[in-house]
Amino acid sequence: MADEEDALSQFNISKEETDKLVSEVIRFILFKSHQTSGCPIKREDLTQIVTKNYRQRNLATHVINEAKNKLSNVFGYDLKELQRSRASSNAQTRLPPQSQSSVDSKSYVLVSQLPIETFRKYVVDETTSPLTGFTFAVLAIVQLAGGKIPEETLWHHLKRMGLHEGDEHNPVFGNNKQTLETNQTDWC
């Protein structure tokens, strides 16, 4: 409790204001995770919630850490930090290694703290799991290609996984091409 009071006095912000910011960050995380089916949430987006009205240094970090604790204790979620490198340009590739960290973009994902057996029994929807896996594979391929990929190249990679563009009788998806086109709008 004393540590929290010290932090709040450092930021010159009341506990009520901090609680409100923490709640806004949690609300954003929960809605964004549900809306985008578990896609990573950018730290920049969370920081903007705090910095739109406050300019104190490290306040965003404090608020995100508080939100992390509350997500764990109240909602049973672990907010895991991911470290992803942004697509590099020629200028960025010439930076010395110690400067490369400024190029990195931090993101977060929510992970349930439920035991896997309980999660599978009460949370996982067996009817949507294959489509979720397909979506994840497509997003991974696109992400590894730098965020954009020609459709024929995407199908080349999917073919290596046993999914052919012309297959209209897939036992799980039916028409593979139609499944890809139908679900494009639901992706991150």
N, C-alpha and C positions, 0 to 999 in steps of 0.2 A: 504494500500500500504506500509506503514511504517512497519507493522507487517511482511509482506512478505520479505521486505528488511532485517529486523532483522534476520528472519529465514534463509535466504540465506547466510548472513554473518556468522551465527553460523555454517552452514554446509560448508562454504568456497567453494561455488558452484555458478556459474552464473545463471541468470534467464533463459538464453537460454538452458543451460544444464538441469535445472529443468523442463522447458517446454517440452523438448525432453523426459525426463523420464516419465512425466505425460502422454504424448501422447502414449508412449509405453505401459504403464499400461492400459490406456483406450482401446487401440487397442486389447490388450490381453483379457481384460474383455469382450468386445463386441464379439470378435471372439469365445472365449471359451463359452460364454452364448449361442450363436447361434449354435455352433458345438455340444454342449452337452445338448441342449434343456432345459436350465434353471437350470442345476445342479449346486450346490454350487461350488464356486471358492475358493481354499485354499489361505489363507493369505501368506503362505510360497511361493507359486508360484509368487505372486505379489512382495513379498519382494526380491526374487531372481532376478527379472528384475532390481531392483535398486542396489542390493549388488554385482552383477557380475562385476561392474566397480567402485563402490563407497563403502567405508567402514565407512562413518560417522554415528555415533550413531543417531538414530531417524530420519534419512533422509527418510527411507522407509515409516514411519508413515506420515511424511509431504507430501510425493509424493502421497500416497494413499488418504489422505484427500483432496489434490488438485484435484485428479482424481475424487473423490466423488463429489466435488463441480461442476466440469466441466460436469460430466455426468448428473447432475441435471439441470444445467443452459442451456446447449447446446443440450443435447440429450433427456431430459425429463425422465430420469431414476433415481431412488433412489437406491443407493448401500447400501443394508441392511446387517448389520453384524449379523452372526449367531454364537452361541457359542455351540459347540458340544464336548462332552467328548469322548476321544478315548477309544477303547476297553481296559478295565483294565486287568492288569496281577496281580498275587499275590503280587508282589513287590509294585505296584502302589496302591493297596487297603490298604496297611499298612501305607501309607503316611498320615501325619496329614492334616486336612482340609485346612490350609493355604498353604500347598505345592501342593495340588491338582490342583491349577490354572495352574501350569506349565505343567500339563498333558493335559489340554484342548487345542483344536485346533480351531482356528478361521477360519471362512469361510464367504463368501459373496454371495449374490444373487442380481440380478438386478430385480427391480420392476418398472413397468411403472407408471408414475405419471398422466397418462390420466384418466379422469373420467371413471368409469366402463362401462357406457352406450356407450361412444365413443370407448373404448377399444373393447367391444364386437362387435360393429358394423363394425369397420374398421380393427381390428387386429386378432381376434379369427377366426380360420378356423374351422367351424362346422364339416367338414368331418374328421378332425384329432383329435378333442376333445376327443372322446371315447378312442382312442388308447393312447392319452396322459394320461388320467385318469388311464387306465389299467397299463401303464408303471410306473406311480407314485406309484400305489398300490404295484406293484411287488418290486420296489426299496425300498419302506418303509419297507416291510416285510424283505427283505434281509438286510437292514441297521439295523433294530431292532434285527436281528439274529447275528449281529456282522460282517457283510460283506460277510458271506458265509452261504449257506443253502442247504441241500440236496433237490433235485427236488421233492421227495415225500412229504417232509415237506412243501415246498412252495405250492404244490397243496392242501395239507390239509388246509392251511390258505386261499387260494383262494376259496376253496369249501365253507368255512364258509361265504364267500362273494357272493355265488351263482354262482361261475364259476367252472364248473366241467371239469376235464381233458379229459374225453371221449366225451364231447359235441362237435359234429361236425356241429351243426346247430344253433349256437348262433345267434340271430337276428342282432347283431352288428358285431361280430368278425368272424362269420362262425365257423371254427375249432379253439377252444380255445388253444389246444396244439400247433398247427401250428403257431398261432399268437404269442404265447410266444417264440417259437423257432426262428421265423423269425425276431423278434424285439430285441433279445438278444444283437446283435452286435451294436445296436444304443444306448444302455444305457451307463451311466457314467462309 
